[in-house]
Amino acid sequence: MLTEYIQRAMHHAQYEVMEDGRYFATIAQCSGLWAEGQTLEESRDALMSSLEDWLMVKMRHGDSFEVIDGVDINPKLEYAEAN
């Protein structure tokens, strides 16, 4: 499920060429996440790596995640039935 979340998030990536010719990449659904690279491919690779790190940090802190294209990686609380 985590791999699917990353794939779906990457489909929402937006790239912009900066004044210095480098590429800046973001994913709107992932607040605070960004990356840059000398080429479009470098920025894409850097964004995916940053996304993986961003997910791990948020998981460690117990933060919630936006559902992307129906993929929800938020922990589900399951209540055991009292016997």
C-alpha positions in Angstrom: 0.0 0.0 0.0 2.9 2.4 0.7 4.3 1.8 -2.7 1.0 2.6 -4.3 0.7 5.7 -2.2 4.1 6.9 -3.5 3.2 6.1 -7.1 -0.1 8.0 -6.8 1.6 10.9 -5.1 4.3 11.1 -7.8 1.5 11.3 -10.5 0.6 14.6 -8.9 4.1 16.0 -9.0 4.5 19.5 -10.4 7.7 20.8 -11.9 8.9 24.3 -12.5 12.0 25.6 -14.2 13.7 28.2 -11.9 15.5 31.3 -13.1 18.9 29.5 -12.8 17.7 26.7 -15.1 17.3 24.1 -12.3 14.0 22.2 -11.8 11.9 22.6 -8.7 9.4 19.9 -7.8 6.5 19.7 -5.4 3.4 17.6 -4.6 0.6 19.7 -3.5 -1.0 17.0 -1.3 2.3 16.6 0.6 2.6 19.9 2.5 6.2 21.0 2.9 7.6 18.5 0.5 9.9 19.8 -2.3 13.0 18.9 -4.2 15.2 20.3 -7.0 17.7 19.1 -9.5 19.8 20.1 -12.4 17.5 18.2 -14.8 13.9 17.2 -14.8 14.9 13.6 -14.2 17.2 14.6 -11.3 14.4 16.6 -9.7 12.0 13.7 -10.1 14.4 11.3 -8.5 15.1 13.8 -5.7 11.4 14.3 -5.1 10.8 10.6 -4.8 13.6 10.2 -2.3 12.4 13.2 -0.4 8.8 11.8 -0.4 10.0 8.5 1.1 11.9 10.4 3.8 8.9 12.8 4.4 6.6 9.8 4.9 8.9 8.1 7.4 9.3 11.3 9.5 5.5 11.9 9.5 4.9 8.2 10.5 7.4 8.5 13.4 5.6 11.6 14.6 2.2 10.0 14.3 1.0 12.6 11.8 -1.9 12.0 9.4 -1.7 11.8 5.6 -3.9 13.1 2.9 -5.7 10.4 1.0 -4.4 10.5 -2.6 -6.5 9.0 -5.4 -8.3 6.8 -2.8 -5.1 5.4 -1.3 -5.3 5.9 2.5 -2.2 5.0 4.5 -3.5 6.4 7.8 -3.4 3.9 10.6 -6.8 2.4 11.4 -7.8 1.8 15.0 -9.5 -1.5 15.4 -11.3 -2.1 18.6 -11.3 -5.6 20.0 -14.7 -6.9 21.0 -15.0 -7.4 24.7 -15.5 -11.1 25.6 
